[in-house]
Every structure is written in structure tokens, then in C-alpha cells.
Amino acid sequence: QVQLAESGGGLVQAGGSLRLSCAASMTLYSMGWYRQAPGKQREWVAEVTSGGTIKYADFVKGRFTASRDNRNNTAFLQMNSLKPEDTAVYYCRARSRLNQNDVFWGQGIQVTVSS
């Protein structure tokens, strides 16, 4: 059973930065991030494959940076120039390296950006 453990969330002032981490119990094909704000649907944020391909949602391009440390099976999301609308629960999401149909989710971590 794959375990995903998020950390690094919290409260920050608008314009500030936070760095999220997602530690996995094994090597995975892709590791990425979703977020969900109250009253809104969950939306995709970014992802990194094991080969280093990185993709971002348009609303975070130029502000967020996704990365991955395969040695430690950990994904990161560096969030800069944070805005109040970035406030949400952020979820780590991953796909199995052996079977792309196997999807794993973290428990979610709160990010709150004050105005």
C-alpha cells in the first residue's frame, strides 16, 4: 500500500511563499498536486513524472515550481507570490510506476493566504 504524506502548509500573508512536500513510500511514475477551496471543485495544479517532465495549470505558471527528488521519493511544490485565491486544501496525487490505473491521494494540507 502506497502512503503519501504532505507537509509544509500553513498561514502566509499575500505575496509570501510556502513549500509543500509529499513523501511517498515507494517510487512512483508521476507525482503532482491538486487543490480544493471551499465551495469549489478540486482542480489540478501541477505534476512531475519520474522522467522529469513538468506541467502546470495556467493559473500558477510563473509563481509555482514543482520538483521531485527520486532518491527520497518526495515531490515538492514551491509556491511564491501567493494570493488569497490560492487558499485551499492541497492534495498530493501520484500514479503507480507499474500500473497507471493505480492512483494514490494524500490526506490534504491546508494553505491559507491572508490579504
N, C-alpha and C positions, 0 to 999 in steps of 0.2 A: 504494500500500500504506500503510495507516494504521499508525503506530507509537505505542505508549503507553509512557511512561517513568515509573515510580514512583520516589519518593524520600521521605525523611523517617522511615523506620523506624529501629528500634534497640532498645536496652535501657532500661527505665524501672522505677522502683520502684512498687509498688502505690499507687494514689491519685494518681499523676503523670499527665502529659499528653504526647501526641505529635501531630504534624500531618503527615499524609500528603499528598503531591501526586502528581498524574497529569497529565503534559503530553502532549497529543495533537498529531499533525502536521497536523490539519485540524479544522474544526468538525464536531461530531457531534451526533446527536439526543439521546441520553442518555449520561451518564457516571456510573458508580457503582462500588460496591465489594463484593467477596466476600472471604471468609476461609476458611482451612482449617487446622485444627490436626492434629497427628499422630494417626493412628488415627480421625479423624472425617471425615465428608463435608464437602465445600465448602458453605458457607452464605452466603446473601445478607445484606448488611449495610445498604446504603443506595444511593440513586440520585437524580440530579438531571437533569431534562430540559432541553432548550435553552430552554424557556419558563419555567423556574424552579420547576416542580413538584418537591417533595422528598418522599421516602418513606423510612421507617426500619424496620428489623426491631425487634420489641418489646424484645429484649434489650439494645439500645443507646439506646433513647429516653431523653432526659434527660441522657445522657452524651456522645454523639457528635453532631457537627454537620457535615452535608455542605453544600458550596457549590461554586460554579462561576464561573470568570472566562472569559467567552466571548471577550474581547479577545485572550487569550493561549491559548485552547483548553486550559485547565487546570482540573481538578477537585481539590477538597480534601476531606480528612476530618479534622476536628479531634476528637481523642479525649481526653476528660477523665475523671477518676475511674477510671482504668484498673484492671482486676482481673487476677489471674493467669490466669483463664479466658479473657481476651482474647488470650492468647498464641496466635499463629497466623501463617501467611503470608497477607498481604493482597494481593489482586489487583484491579487496576483493570479495569473492563469497560465497553465502550461499544458503541453501535449506530449504524449509518450514518444520516445525515440523509436520504439519498436512497433507501435500501433498508433497512427494519427487519430484514430477514433476515440482513444482514451484521453479524456480531458480532465484536468485537476484544477481545483479552485482553492485559494486560501480563504481564511475566515473574514478578511477585510480589515482595513485600518482607517481610522478617521483622520482626515485632513481638514482643518478649519482655517480659513483665511479671513482675518478681520479687516474692516475698511478703515 
